[in-house]
Amino acid sequence: KGYTFHTNTDTEVLLKLYEEYEENCVDKLDGMFAFVIWDKRKNRMFIGRDRMGQKPIYYYNNDGLLIVSSEIKAITSYLDSKPNINPEALNYYITLGYIPNPISIYNEIKKIKPAHYAIAKSSGLSFISYWNPLLHVNNAENSYNNYNDCENIVKDLLKKSIKKRLVSDVPIGVLLSGGIDSSALIAFLSQVSDSTIKTFSIGSHRSEFNESESARIVSEKFKTDHEEFFVDIDVVKILSEVIEGFDEPFADISALPTYYVCKLAGSKVKVVLSGDGGDELFAGYPWYRSLRDSTYFSSESEQILKLVSSLAYKFWSDGWRGKDRLYFLKSKSFSDKYSYSKNRFSNHSRNKYFKKDFLEFIGFDICTNNVRSFAEQAKELDLVSMMQYADLMTYLPDQLLVKVDRMSMLHSLEVRSPFLDHKLIEHLLNMPSEFKLKGNDSKHILKNILKPYLPKEIIKKPKKGFGIPMKDWLKNELYEYACDILLGESSRNRGYFNVKNVSDLLKSNRDKKLDSKVSTHQIWTLLYLESWFQRYA
């Protein structure tokens, strides 16, 4: 095109790209990005965000003032007064544990959606979507029903994606958990690079959360330069820093181990690869199987179940094995069932733990509109593919990628995710779901691809989340801390919680009278929210 470059920076390439293609420049970009360009020729501002939302962009647009930043705190520091709390955001947080785009915890501050760009002119701010994987489904060129062809496509695209993400001025490492996704990166990275691979993992002294042995097996197989870090997580010590990193309420417990593994890796390298996106692309989550299987009831059986559940409601316990299951059974459509499965507090438990004034402020009913909306968009797909699409558009960008980005940025670490290559996503969403979830075998196609490269024990190992023993800590060493935060003077004066019922929740959880899978997340959601209010309100 005849452009002359004066530096080797990606910033100059981006400027030249915009000069040539203007707003269509985002179609030429691959990977993660968030940028703002002032176009003095057209007297306008151009704002672009990557397809999967790996990098954040917040904006304030009020009374003729537009502020754009990668952090909420940068915007609030510029304002003369504190922005107002967004009740819808609090409702989403109570429901999902995170606040989805395009809203934020503040009414006046919003997020640019993933795969969108914005143009700001004197006449106002406009938003344009430039990519959606659903638009690439069922295209003739992308329709594949031959399993062997699909294996070859995935293998080829994954190798290319990894190779593209190796371009760097500094050494690159890999966050190696020992799970199938990060192990796949090591297997293919060894084929596209001759350099010694640096790998990082953290271990737990609790066997049910410890994957360090699996990480060690993969490291030894591919002769990586491996560092592992056994950590005793000090929740009280790091919670304030974690809250600062997220800027808004965010209740993913795995942010805590993510903080530590990013700290370890960031002390050694400045760029790492991670396996984020593998579960969404290859149907790795347990709810894909359980929700798929829930549709096997005949309509008559389901009517009987609904009748029995209605009669038994008041006798059943709280939680997913009790009243929440009844709400699930009563859900009319599959998108309702799927969105309800994401809920942390049922309507029953909301009324139990929150005061009426607070619920009047945020809304009495659970808020899963974002999840249901994307599920409805994909209702023409099979059930597993529909859930994959909805997770790709909600859970992944708004929870998982937020977690990784904020915790890695706290330690000046850049995390690149080869599974999030948009071409790979387009092709995999086209493939029949049974290639990904075959019977009870999740990630079926990926496991078959990796059989020649990875040891059997890695291929067959059951999925473990990036977890910590929070349910035990809340019964023991964190119990008094949680009581101080949730039942203390600040919380009581705020008046959001039914203190007696929250106290009963803490005690019953400690005494093992509740389904700890539910109560642990509920307590952590409340604990983080009150801690956030004490820091920012």
C-alpha positions as CSV (number, residue, x, y, z in Angstrom):
1,K,0.0,0.0,0.0
2,G,3.0,2.3,0.1
3,Y,3.0,3.2,3.8
4,T,6.3,4.1,5.4
5,F,6.8,2.9,9.0
6,H,9.1,4.7,11.4
7,T,8.9,2.3,14.4
8,N,8.4,-1.5,15.0
9,T,5.4,-0.9,17.3
10,D,1.9,-2.3,16.9
11,T,0.5,1.1,17.6
12,E,1.9,2.6,14.4
13,V,0.6,-0.4,12.4
14,L,-2.9,0.2,14.0
15,L,-2.8,3.8,13.0
16,K,-1.9,3.0,9.4
17,L,-4.5,0.3,9.3
18,Y,-7.2,2.8,10.4
19,E,-5.9,5.4,7.9
20,E,-6.4,2.9,5.1
21,Y,-9.6,1.1,6.2
22,E,-11.2,3.4,8.8
23,E,-13.9,1.6,10.8
24,N,-13.4,-1.6,8.8
25,C,-9.9,-1.9,10.3
26,V,-11.4,-4.1,13.1
27,D,-12.2,-6.8,10.5
28,K,-8.5,-7.0,9.7
29,L,-7.4,-7.5,13.3
30,D,-6.9,-10.8,15.0
31,G,-6.5,-11.5,18.7
32,M,-7.2,-9.1,21.7
33,F,-7.3,-5.4,21.5
34,A,-8.9,-2.2,22.9
35,F,-8.0,1.1,21.4
36,V,-9.1,4.7,20.9
37,I,-8.2,6.8,17.8
38,W,-8.9,10.5,17.4
39,D,-9.6,11.1,13.7
40,K,-8.9,14.8,13.2
41,R,-9.8,14.5,9.5
42,K,-13.4,13.7,10.3
43,N,-13.5,15.3,13.8
44,R,-14.5,12.1,15.5
45,M,-13.3,9.4,17.9
46,F,-13.1,5.8,17.0
47,I,-13.2,3.1,19.7
48,G,-12.6,-0.6,19.0
49,R,-12.9,-3.7,21.2
50,D,-11.8,-7.2,20.3
51,R,-14.3,-9.9,19.3
52,M,-14.3,-11.9,22.6
53,G,-13.9,-9.0,24.9
54,Q,-10.5,-10.0,26.3
55,K,-9.6,-6.4,26.9
56,P,-12.0,-3.9,28.5
57,I,-13.2,-0.5,27.5
58,Y,-15.4,1.6,29.8
59,Y,-16.9,5.0,28.9
60,Y,-18.8,7.9,30.6
61,N,-20.9,10.0,28.3
62,N,-22.9,12.7,30.0
63,D,-23.6,16.4,29.6
64,G,-21.3,16.7,26.6
65,L,-18.4,15.0,28.4
66,L,-17.0,11.7,27.0
67,I,-14.4,9.8,29.0
68,V,-13.0,6.5,27.7
69,S,-10.7,4.2,29.8
70,S,-9.7,0.6,30.4
71,E,-10.6,1.0,34.1
72,I,-13.6,2.4,36.0
73,K,-11.4,4.0,38.6
74,A,-9.7,6.2,36.0
75,I,-13.1,7.6,35.0
76,T,-14.4,8.1,38.6
77,S,-11.2,9.9,39.5
78,Y,-11.9,12.5,36.8
79,L,-15.6,13.1,37.9
80,D,-16.6,15.9,40.3
81,S,-19.0,13.6,42.2
82,K,-19.5,9.9,42.7
83,P,-21.6,8.2,40.1
84,N,-24.8,6.5,41.1
85,I,-25.1,2.8,41.8
86,N,-26.9,0.9,39.1
87,P,-29.7,-1.3,40.5
88,E,-29.8,-3.5,37.5
89,A,-26.1,-4.2,37.9
90,L,-26.6,-5.2,41.5
91,N,-29.4,-7.5,40.5
92,Y,-27.2,-9.2,37.9
93,Y,-24.4,-9.5,40.4
94,I,-26.7,-11.2,43.0
95,T,-28.0,-13.5,40.3
96,L,-24.8,-14.4,38.3
97,G,-21.9,-13.3,40.5
98,Y,-20.7,-10.8,37.8
99,I,-22.0,-7.7,36.0
100,P,-22.5,-8.3,32.3
101,N,-21.8,-5.9,29.4
102,P,-22.8,-3.3,28.5
103,I,-23.7,-2.1,32.0
104,S,-21.3,-1.5,35.0
105,I,-21.9,-1.0,38.7
106,Y,-22.5,2.7,38.0
107,N,-25.4,4.1,36.1
108,E,-23.3,6.7,34.3
109,I,-20.5,4.3,33.3
110,K,-20.9,1.6,30.6
111,K,-18.8,-0.9,28.7
112,I,-18.3,-1.2,25.0
113,K,-19.6,-4.6,24.0
114,P,-17.2,-7.3,22.7
115,A,-17.0,-7.4,18.9
116,H,-18.3,-3.8,18.7
117,Y,-16.8,-0.4,17.8
118,A,-18.1,3.0,18.6
119,I,-17.9,6.3,16.8
120,A,-18.2,9.5,18.8
121,K,-19.1,12.7,17.0
122,S,-20.5,16.0,18.1
123,S,-24.0,14.6,17.2
124,G,-23.6,11.7,19.6
125,L,-22.2,8.2,20.2
126,S,-23.1,5.3,17.9
127,F,-22.3,1.5,18.3
128,I,-21.8,-1.0,15.6
129,S,-21.4,-4.8,15.9
130,Y,-18.8,-6.1,13.5
131,W,-18.7,-9.9,14.3
132,N,-20.9,-12.6,15.7
133,P,-20.1,-16.3,15.5
134,L,-23.7,-17.1,15.0
135,L,-23.7,-15.4,11.6
136,H,-21.1,-17.9,10.4
137,V,-23.2,-21.0,11.4
138,N,-24.6,-23.1,8.5
139,N,-22.7,-21.3,5.8
140,A,-21.9,-23.8,3.1
141,E,-18.1,-23.2,3.3
142,N,-18.2,-23.8,7.1
143,S,-20.5,-26.8,7.3
144,Y,-18.7,-30.0,8.3
145,N,-20.3,-33.3,9.1
146,N,-17.3,-35.5,8.4
147,Y,-15.6,-36.2,11.7
148,N,-12.1,-36.8,10.3
149,D,-12.3,-33.5,8.4
150,C,-13.3,-31.7,11.6
151,E,-10.3,-33.2,13.5
152,N,-8.0,-31.9,10.8
153,I,-9.6,-28.5,10.8
154,V,-9.3,-28.1,14.5
155,K,-5.7,-29.3,14.6
156,D,-4.7,-27.0,11.8
157,L,-6.5,-23.9,13.2
158,L,-5.2,-24.5,16.7
159,K,-1.6,-24.8,15.5
160,K,-2.0,-21.6,13.5
161,S,-3.5,-19.8,16.4
162,I,-0.7,-20.8,18.8
163,K,1.9,-19.8,16.2
164,K,0.4,-16.3,15.7
165,R,0.4,-15.7,19.4
166,L,4.1,-16.4,19.7
167,V,5.1,-13.1,18.1
168,S,6.7,-11.1,20.9
169,D,9.7,-9.0,21.8
170,V,10.0,-10.9,25.2
171,P,10.0,-14.6,26.3
172,I,6.7,-16.3,26.4
173,G,5.5,-18.8,29.0
174,V,2.4,-21.0,29.4
175,L,0.0,-21.3,32.4
176,L,0.0,-25.0,32.8
177,S,-2.8,-26.4,35.0
178,G,-2.4,-30.0,34.0
179,G,-5.9,-30.0,32.5
180,I,-6.6,-30.9,28.9
181,D,-6.7,-27.4,27.5
182,S,-3.4,-26.1,28.8
183,S,-1.8,-29.5,28.0
184,A,-3.0,-29.2,24.4
185,L,-1.2,-25.8,24.2
186,I,2.1,-27.4,25.3
187,A,1.6,-30.4,22.8
188,F,1.1,-28.1,19.8
189,L,3.5,-25.4,21.0
190,S,6.3,-28.0,20.9
191,Q,5.4,-28.6,17.2
192,V,5.5,-25.0,16.1
193,S,8.4,-23.7,18.2
194,D,12.0,-25.0,18.8
195,S,12.5,-22.9,21.9
196,T,12.3,-24.3,25.4
197,I,8.9,-23.7,26.8
198,K,8.6,-22.0,30.2
199,T,5.6,-23.3,32.2
200,F,4.0,-22.2,35.4
201,S,1.5,-23.8,37.8
202,I,0.4,-23.5,41.3
203,G,-0.4,-26.4,43.6
204,S,-2.6,-26.9,46.6
205,H,-1.8,-28.9,49.8
206,R,-5.4,-30.3,49.4
207,S,-5.4,-33.2,46.9
208,E,-8.9,-32.5,45.5
209,F,-7.7,-29.1,44.3
210,N,-4.1,-30.0,43.4
211,E,-3.2,-30.5,39.7
212,S,0.5,-30.0,40.1
213,E,1.3,-33.7,39.6
214,S,-0.6,-33.6,36.2
215,A,1.2,-30.4,35.3
216,R,4.5,-32.1,36.2
217,I,3.7,-35.1,33.9
218,V,3.1,-32.8,30.9
219,S,6.2,-30.7,31.7
220,E,8.4,-33.9,31.8
221,K,6.8,-35.2,28.6
222,F,7.7,-32.1,26.7
223,K,10.8,-31.1,28.7
224,T,9.5,-27.6,29.6
225,D,11.3,-25.3,32.0
226,H,8.7,-25.7,34.7
227,E,8.1,-23.7,37.9
228,E,5.4,-24.7,40.4
229,F,4.3,-22.7,43.4
230,F,2.5,-24.2,46.4
231,V,0.5,-21.5,48.0
232,D,-1.4,-21.0,51.2
233,I,-3.9,-18.4,50.0
234,D,-4.3,-15.6,52.5
235,V,-7.8,-14.3,51.5
236,V,-7.9,-11.5,54.1
237,K,-4.5,-10.2,53.0
238,I,-5.1,-10.1,49.3
239,L,-8.9,-9.3,49.1
240,S,-8.5,-5.6,49.2
241,E,-6.0,-5.7,46.2
242,V,-8.4,-8.1,44.3
243,I,-11.3,-5.7,44.9
244,E,-9.1,-2.8,43.6
245,G,-8.3,-4.9,40.5
246,F,-11.9,-5.5,39.5
247,D,-13.3,-2.1,40.2
248,E,-16.8,-3.5,40.6
249,P,-18.4,-6.5,42.4
250,F,-17.1,-9.8,41.1
251,A,-17.7,-13.1,43.0
252,D,-15.7,-15.7,41.1
253,I,-13.8,-17.5,43.9
254,S,-11.2,-18.7,41.4
255,A,-9.9,-15.1,41.1
256,L,-7.9,-15.8,44.2
257,P,-5.7,-18.7,42.8
258,T,-5.6,-16.8,39.5
259,Y,-4.1,-13.9,41.4
260,Y,-1.3,-16.1,42.7
261,V,-0.5,-17.9,39.4
262,C,-0.3,-14.6,37.6
263,K,2.0,-13.2,40.4
264,L,4.3,-16.2,39.9
265,A,4.4,-16.1,36.1
266,G,4.6,-12.3,36.1
267,S,7.8,-12.4,38.2
268,K,9.5,-14.5,35.4
269,V,8.0,-13.5,32.1
270,K,5.7,-10.8,30.7
271,V,3.6,-12.8,28.2
272,V,1.9,-16.2,28.7
273,L,-0.5,-18.4,26.8
274,S,-3.5,-19.8,28.6
275,G,-6.3,-22.4,27.9
276,D,-9.2,-20.0,28.3
277,G,-12.1,-20.8,26.0
278,G,-11.5,-24.5,25.8
279,D,-14.5,-25.5,27.9
280,E,-16.9,-23.3,25.9
281,L,-15.5,-24.5,22.5
282,F,-15.3,-28.2,23.2
283,A,-18.3,-28.5,25.6
284,G,-16.2,-29.2,28.7
285,Y,-18.5,-27.9,31.4
286,P,-20.6,-30.5,33.4
287,W,-23.8,-28.5,32.8
288,Y,-23.8,-29.2,29.1
289,R,-24.3,-32.9,29.9
290,S,-26.6,-32.4,32.8
291,L,-28.9,-29.9,31.1
292,R,-28.9,-31.9,27.8
293,D,-29.9,-35.0,29.8
294,S,-32.7,-33.1,31.6
295,T,-34.5,-32.9,28.2
296,Y,-34.9,-36.6,28.0
297,F,-38.0,-36.6,30.2
298,S,-41.2,-37.1,28.2
299,S,-43.7,-34.3,28.5
300,E,-46.0,-36.5,30.6
301,S,-43.1,-37.3,33.0
302,E,-42.2,-33.6,33.3
303,Q,-45.8,-32.7,34.1
304,I,-45.8,-35.3,36.9
305,L,-42.5,-33.9,38.2
306,K,-43.9,-30.4,38.2
307,L,-47.0,-31.5,40.1
308,V,-45.0,-33.4,42.7
309,S,-42.5,-30.5,43.1
310,S,-45.4,-28.0,43.6
311,L,-46.9,-30.1,46.4
312,A,-43.5,-30.8,48.0
313,Y,-42.2,-27.2,47.7
314,K,-42.6,-26.1,51.3
315,F,-41.0,-29.3,52.7
316,W,-37.9,-29.1,50.5
317,S,-34.6,-27.5,51.6
318,D,-33.0,-24.5,50.0
319,G,-30.4,-24.9,47.4
320,W,-30.0,-26.8,44.1
321,R,-31.0,-30.1,45.7
322,G,-34.2,-28.5,47.0
323,K,-36.2,-25.4,46.1
324,D,-33.9,-24.3,43.3
325,R,-34.4,-27.7,41.6
326,L,-38.2,-27.1,41.8
327,Y,-37.9,-23.7,40.1
328,F,-35.8,-25.4,37.4
329,L,-38.4,-28.1,36.8
330,K,-41.1,-25.4,36.5
331,S,-39.2,-23.5,33.8
332,K,-41.2,-23.5,30.6
333,S,-38.5,-23.4,27.9
334,F,-35.0,-24.8,27.6
335,S,-33.6,-21.3,27.5
336,D,-35.4,-20.6,30.8
337,K,-33.9,-23.8,32.3
338,Y,-30.4,-22.9,31.1
339,S,-30.5,-19.3,32.3
340,Y,-32.0,-20.3,35.6
341,S,-29.2,-22.8,36.2
342,K,-26.8,-19.9,36.3
343,N,-28.6,-18.3,39.3
344,R,-26.9,-18.0,42.7
345,F,-30.0,-16.8,44.6
346,S,-33.4,-18.1,43.8
347,N,-36.4,-15.8,44.4
348,H,-36.9,-17.7,47.7
349,S,-33.4,-17.1,49.0
350,R,-33.4,-13.5,47.8
351,N,-36.4,-12.8,49.9
352,K,-34.7,-14.6,52.8
353,Y,-31.3,-12.9,52.8
354,F,-32.0,-9.4,51.5
355,K,-34.2,-6.7,53.0
356,K,-37.4,-5.6,51.2
357,D,-36.1,-2.0,50.5
358,F,-33.0,-3.4,48.9
359,L,-35.0,-5.8,46.7
360,E,-37.3,-2.9,45.7
361,F,-34.2,-1.0,44.6
362,I,-32.7,-3.8,42.5
363,G,-35.8,-5.7,41.5
364,F,-37.5,-8.6,43.2
365,D,-37.1,-11.1,40.4
366,I,-33.8,-12.8,39.4
367,C,-32.1,-11.2,36.4
368,T,-30.8,-13.5,33.7
369,N,-32.0,-11.5,30.7
370,N,-28.6,-11.4,29.1
371,V,-28.2,-15.2,29.3
372,R,-31.7,-15.9,28.1
373,S,-31.3,-13.4,25.3
374,F,-28.3,-15.1,23.8
375,A,-29.8,-18.6,24.3
376,E,-32.9,-17.4,22.4
377,Q,-30.7,-16.1,19.6
378,A,-29.3,-19.6,19.1
379,K,-32.5,-21.6,19.6
380,E,-32.2,-23.0,16.0
381,L,-29.1,-24.8,17.1
382,D,-29.1,-28.1,19.0
383,L,-29.2,-27.7,22.8
384,V,-25.5,-28.2,23.5
385,S,-24.5,-25.8,20.7
386,M,-27.0,-23.3,22.0
387,M,-25.5,-23.4,25.5
388,Q,-22.0,-23.1,24.1
389,Y,-23.0,-20.0,22.1
390,A,-24.6,-18.4,25.1
391,D,-21.6,-19.1,27.3
392,L,-19.3,-17.7,24.6
393,M,-21.3,-14.5,24.6
394,T,-21.9,-14.1,28.4
395,Y,-20.0,-16.3,30.9
396,L,-16.7,-16.3,29.0
397,P,-16.3,-12.5,28.3
398,D,-18.1,-11.2,31.4
399,Q,-16.7,-13.6,34.0
400,L,-13.8,-15.7,32.9
401,L,-11.9,-13.3,30.7
402,V,-12.6,-10.4,33.2
403,K,-11.0,-12.6,35.9
404,V,-7.9,-13.4,33.9
405,D,-7.4,-9.9,32.5
406,R,-7.7,-8.1,35.8
407,M,-5.6,-10.5,37.9
408,S,-2.9,-10.6,35.2
409,M,-2.8,-6.8,34.8
410,L,-2.3,-6.5,38.5
411,H,1.0,-8.2,37.9
412,S,1.9,-6.6,34.5
413,L,1.3,-9.9,32.7
414,E,-0.1,-10.2,29.3
415,V,-2.3,-13.4,28.8
416,R,-2.9,-14.6,25.3
417,S,-5.6,-17.3,24.6
418,P,-5.2,-19.4,21.4
419,F,-8.5,-21.1,21.8
420,L,-10.2,-17.7,21.3
421,D,-9.1,-17.4,17.7
422,H,-12.3,-16.3,15.9
423,K,-11.9,-18.7,13.0
424,L,-11.5,-21.6,15.4
425,I,-14.7,-20.5,17.1
426,E,-16.6,-20.1,13.9
427,H,-15.7,-23.6,12.7
428,L,-16.3,-25.3,16.0
429,L,-19.8,-23.8,16.4
430,N,-20.6,-25.3,13.1
431,M,-19.6,-28.8,14.0
432,P,-22.2,-31.2,15.4
433,S,-22.3,-31.1,19.1
434,E,-21.8,-34.9,19.4
435,F,-18.3,-34.4,18.0
436,K,-17.6,-32.3,21.2
437,L,-19.9,-34.0,23.7
438,K,-20.3,-37.7,22.8
439,G,-22.4,-39.4,25.4
440,N,-20.7,-38.5,28.7
441,D,-17.3,-37.8,27.0
442,S,-16.8,-34.1,27.0
443,K,-14.2,-32.5,24.7
444,H,-14.3,-35.7,22.6
445,I,-12.8,-34.3,19.4
446,L,-10.0,-32.5,21.3
447,K,-9.1,-35.6,23.3
448,N,-8.9,-37.7,20.1
449,I,-6.7,-35.2,18.5
450,L,-4.4,-35.2,21.5
451,K,-4.1,-39.0,21.9
452,P,-0.9,-39.3,19.9
453,Y,0.8,-36.5,22.0
454,L,-0.4,-36.7,25.6
455,P,-0.2,-39.4,28.2
456,K,-3.4,-41.4,28.8
457,E,-3.7,-40.2,32.4
458,I,-4.0,-36.6,31.2
459,I,-6.5,-37.4,28.4
460,K,-8.7,-39.4,30.8
461,K,-8.4,-37.2,33.9
462,P,-11.7,-35.9,35.1
463,K,-12.2,-32.1,34.8
464,K,-11.2,-30.1,37.8
465,G,-12.0,-26.4,38.1
466,F,-9.4,-23.9,39.2
467,G,-10.6,-24.3,42.8
468,I,-9.7,-23.6,46.4
469,P,-11.2,-25.1,49.6
470,M,-13.4,-22.0,50.2
471,K,-16.3,-24.1,51.5
472,D,-14.0,-25.4,54.3
473,W,-12.4,-22.0,55.0
474,L,-15.9,-20.5,55.6
475,K,-16.6,-23.1,58.1
476,N,-13.3,-22.6,59.9
477,E,-10.6,-20.0,59.6
478,L,-12.7,-17.5,57.5
479,Y,-15.9,-17.9,59.6
480,E,-15.2,-15.1,62.1
481,Y,-13.9,-12.9,59.3
482,A,-17.1,-13.4,57.3
483,C,-19.2,-12.7,60.4
484,D,-17.3,-9.5,61.1
485,I,-17.9,-8.2,57.5
486,L,-21.5,-9.4,57.0
487,L,-22.9,-8.9,60.5
488,G,-20.8,-5.9,61.5
489,E,-21.8,-2.3,62.0
490,S,-21.1,-1.1,58.4
491,S,-23.3,-3.9,57.0
492,R,-26.0,-3.2,59.5
493,N,-26.0,0.5,58.8
494,R,-26.2,-0.1,55.1
495,G,-29.3,-2.2,55.7
496,Y,-29.2,-4.4,52.6
497,F,-29.1,-7.8,54.4
498,N,-31.5,-9.6,56.7
499,V,-28.8,-9.9,59.3
500,K,-30.5,-12.7,61.3
501,N,-31.0,-14.8,58.3
502,V,-27.5,-14.2,57.0
503,S,-26.2,-15.1,60.5
504,D,-28.2,-18.3,60.2
505,L,-26.7,-18.9,56.8
506,L,-23.2,-18.6,58.1
507,K,-23.9,-20.9,61.1
508,S,-25.8,-23.5,59.2
509,N,-23.0,-23.6,56.6
510,R,-20.4,-24.0,59.3
511,D,-22.4,-26.8,60.9
512,K,-22.8,-28.6,57.6
513,K,-26.6,-28.3,57.5
514,L,-26.7,-26.8,54.0
515,D,-25.7,-27.8,50.5
516,S,-22.2,-26.3,50.6
517,K,-22.0,-26.0,46.8
518,V,-24.8,-23.4,47.0
519,S,-24.1,-21.8,50.4
520,T,-20.4,-21.3,49.8
521,H,-21.1,-19.2,46.6
522,Q,-23.9,-17.4,48.3
523,I,-21.8,-16.4,51.3
524,W,-18.8,-15.4,49.1
525,T,-21.2,-13.3,46.9
526,L,-22.4,-11.4,50.0
527,L,-19.0,-11.1,51.5
528,Y,-17.4,-9.7,48.4
529,L,-20.3,-7.3,47.9
530,E,-20.1,-5.9,51.4
531,S,-16.3,-5.6,51.2
532,W,-16.7,-3.7,47.9
533,F,-19.2,-1.3,49.4
534,Q,-16.9,-0.7,52.4
535,R,-14.1,0.2,49.9
536,Y,-16.1,2.2,47.3
537,A,-19.4,3.4,48.7
